[in-house]
Amino acid sequence: MLDGVIEARHLRVLRAVATTGSFSAAGRELGCTQPAVSQQMKALEASVGTPLLVRAGREMRLTQAGEALVRHAGTILAGLTAAEEEVAAIAGLRAGRVRLVSFPSGSSTLVPSALAALRAAHPGTRVSLEEAEPPQSVELLREGDCDIALAFRYEGAAGVEEWEDLVVRPLLTDRLVGLVPEGHRLARAGSVAIGELADEPWIAGCPRCRGRLVQVCEGAGFTPRIDFATDDYPAVAGLVGAGLGVAVLPQLAIESVRPRGVRTVELEPAVRREIVALTLPDLAQVPAVAATLEELVRVGAR
């Protein structure tokens, strides 16, 4: 077992002494004095607990231990140099990786523009994308399986998820709108009180959106009759367009599906959700993560 830690600067000096044969020549090669070389070699020998150099006439020669250390020094120093270059590339955004998790309507609207801008500004940064709805996406972040999670929470919803342990970057506020078939009696209404849809069959979206729909409807004095439920927003719009019911979807989702045979109406009272980008405090300091967050914020502001 070594008595101390081997420092990279000591290995560089040892290699120079082995190459040049003397402390003074090594000092000239390294740009330092002969006493400084001698002092560093004493420190290295103290760390390894055995002599590494012996004087033979006017030259310094390696001991068996010195030869072994010099033999490994090349690999160690080369690896350290490669590591330093890689870290510098990441810090300078010439390289880096970001693992992003987003809910589907965010993936189709916010994410593409943000990643296109990121690639244009920092082509060496690579971003992977997976889809998951909150709270699963938030748990993936906390468990270390992603670097940024796009998430949302509804204003005034019961049991609102807490994010105090995370860095929260607000992106936008998304209003929910009603979807009705083109021939529906309320298709040309400017706004609709949700209670006016109490007797309609409903098509519900993702489980979290479905739960919020039920809460809002019950607040208006009725329980919605949900005939169909699907996580697929185009399927929701298609079912409404076929006249099979009405639905409530986030505005962001409607922008991504371009529904046919469907009219959108504003709901009263207004139902909104807050869309955010989340990361861990330590990850927020990583240049590639910080740059990705900034692009998401810019897209959300637009």
N, C-alpha and C positions, 0 to 999 in steps of 0.2 A: 504494500500500500504506500502511495506517495505521501510525503510529509506536507505537501502544499499543492497549490494549483499551478499548473503549467500555463504561462501566459504566451500568447501568440508573438508578442514583441521579443520575448526571450528566444523563442524558436528561430525567429528571423536572424537574430544576432548569432546564434549558434551555427546556423548554416553559413553565414558570412565568414565566421572564424574558420570553419571547416574548409571552406573554399579558398580563402586567402592564406591561411596558415599562421596568422598572427592577429593579436588584438589591435595593433596600430593599423594594419592593412584593412581589417574589418571595419574599423572606425572610419577610415577614409571612404570606403565603399558606402557606408551607411550615413555618412555625414555627421558623425559624432566623434567624441574624443576617445582616446585609448582608455583612460580611467573609467569612462562611462561603460565601455564594452566590458571591461574587467568586472565592474560592479554588477552588471546584468548577468554575467556568467556565474558569479558567486550566488546571486539570487536564484538562478535556475538550478544550480547544484544543490542548494538548500531545499528547494521544492521537491526534487527527485530523491534526495537523500543519499547521493553517491557521486563521486567525481565523474565529470564528463570530458575533461581535457587534462592532458599532462604536457609539461614542457619537454621538448626534445631538442636540445641545442637552442637555436634561435626561433624554432617553430613550435606551434601548439598542435598536438595530435589528439585525436579522439580516443577515448577509452572504449571498451566494448559497449558500455552503456551509452556513451556518446554516439557511437556509430548507429546503435539501434534507434536512438531518438532522432538523429538526422534522417535516417531511412524513412521514418514515419512523418517527419516534419513536412515534407513536400506535399503529401496527401492532405495533411491537416490544414496547411496554409492555403492550398488550392481550394479546398472545401470552404474555408472561411471566406476567401475572396469571392467565390461564387455566391455564398450566402449574402455577403455584403452587397453585391451587385443586384441580387434579386430583391432584397429589402429596399434598396435605393430605387429600383424600378417601380415597386409597389407604392412607395411613399411619393414618388413623382408621377403617379398615375400612368406610367408607361406599361404597367402590368397590374394585375389584380383580378380578384374574382368576387362576385356578389351573388348570393343565393336569395332570390326574391320569391315570396309566396303572395298570391293575390286571389281575391274572390273573382268569379267569372266576369262580371260587368266591369270591374276595374281592369282586368286583363285585356279586354277588348277596346277600352277607351283611353284610360290614363297611361297604361304601361307602354303601348307601342310608341307613342310620341316621345315619352321620357327616355326610353332606351335608344331610340334613333338619335336624339340629341346627345345622349351620353356617348354613343359610339362615334359620332362626328367629332366631339371634343376630345375624347380619350379612347382612341381605337384599340389600345392595348388592354382595356378593361373588359372582362367577360362577365356576362350576367346570365344565370340560369333562372328559369321560371317554372314554378309549379302552382297548381290551383288548389285552394282550400278556403272554405268559409270560416269566418270567426265563429266560435272561439278556438277552433282547431288550429287556425293559422297562428294565433297568438301563442298557443301552447308549443307549436313547432319552434317559434322564436325563443321562448323561454328554455326549451330543451336543447337548444344549440343546433337545430336542424335547418335553420335559415338565418339570414343576416338582416333582412327587412321583411316585415309583414304588412300588407295592405289590409286594413280592417275597417269596420264600421260599427256604429251603435246608434240606436234610435233615441231621439230626444224624448225624455219623459217616460221611457220604458221602465217597467219594473225589473229589478235585479240587474241594473246596468253594470257591465263588466268594469272592473277597476284596472287602471293602467299606471298606477303611481310608480311602479318599479321600472317603467320603460320610458324611453325618449319618445315623445309624441309630436309628430309634425302634422298639423292640420292641413288637409288638401282642399276640401270643399264641403259645402252642405248640399245634400242631394234631396230633392223633394219627391215624394211618392205621388204618382198620378194614377187616375183610373183609366182602364181600358174597356171599351164597349164596342160591340159590332157596329159597322157603319150604319146599319138600318135600325139601330136601337133608338128608343124614344128619347134618350138623353144625349144622343150622339152630337148634337149641335149646341148643347148647353155650355155656357162659358165655365161654370163651376157647378159642382154637384155635392150636396150634403150626402155623406156616406149612408145616412139612414134611408135615402131614396132608393138605395140598391138592396134593401133588406130582403126583398122577396126573390132576388135573382140567384141563379146557380153561380157558384164561384169557381174560378180556377186559381189555385194557390201556387206560390213559388217555393223558394228554398225554405227549409224548416224554420230558420230564424225569422224570415219575412212572413211566413205563414203564422207564426206565433204572434208577431206584431199585428198582423191583419185581424186576428181573432180578438186581441186586446182592444183595438180601435173600434171594431164593430160592437163588441160588448159594451164599450163606453157609450156608444150611440143607441144602446137598448136592444140589440138583436145579436143572435149568433149566426154567422154565415153558414150557408149550406154549401160545403166544399165538395163538388162533384169530381174534380180532377186536381191532382197535385203533382208538380214536376219541378225539378231543379233547373230545367232547361228553358231559358227565357224565350228563345224562338218558338218552342213548343207552346208556351203559355200564350204568346201572341197568335199563333196559328189556331189554337183552340178557340180563342175569343173571335178571331176573324171568321171562323166557321159557324159562329152563332151559338156556341155551346155554353156560353156564360160570360161573366165579367171578371175583371181581375184588377189588382193594384200592383204596380211595378215601380221601382225607382226610375227616375228620369234617365239616369245613367244607363240603365239596362235597355230602355227603349231606344236610346241613341245607337246602341250597338246592334239591334235586331232589325230595324226598318220594317215594322210590321205592315202587312197588307190586309185590307178589309177591316181595319180597326181605326177607331177614333180615340183620342186621348182627351180626358177632361180633368180639370183641376178638382181636387177633393177639399171639402170643408168639413171639419177643421183640417188645417194643413198638417201633414205627417212628414217629418224630415228625419234624415239620418246624417250623422257626422262621419265623413270619410277621412281617414288618417293613414299615415305611414308610421310604423312602429319599429324601433330597434332597441337594442340594449345599450346602456350608457357607454360601456367600453367600445362597442362596435361603432358608435357614432363618431369616434375619433379616427377610425380607419379611413384613409383618403377615398378609396373607391366607394365605400358605403356612404360617406358624406356627399360625394359627388352625385350618386344615384338619388339620394334624398332630395338634393337641391333641384334636380331635373323633375322629379315627381311634384315638388311644390310648385315649380314654374308651370307645369301642365295643368295642375289643379286650379291655379289662379286664372288661367285662360278659359 
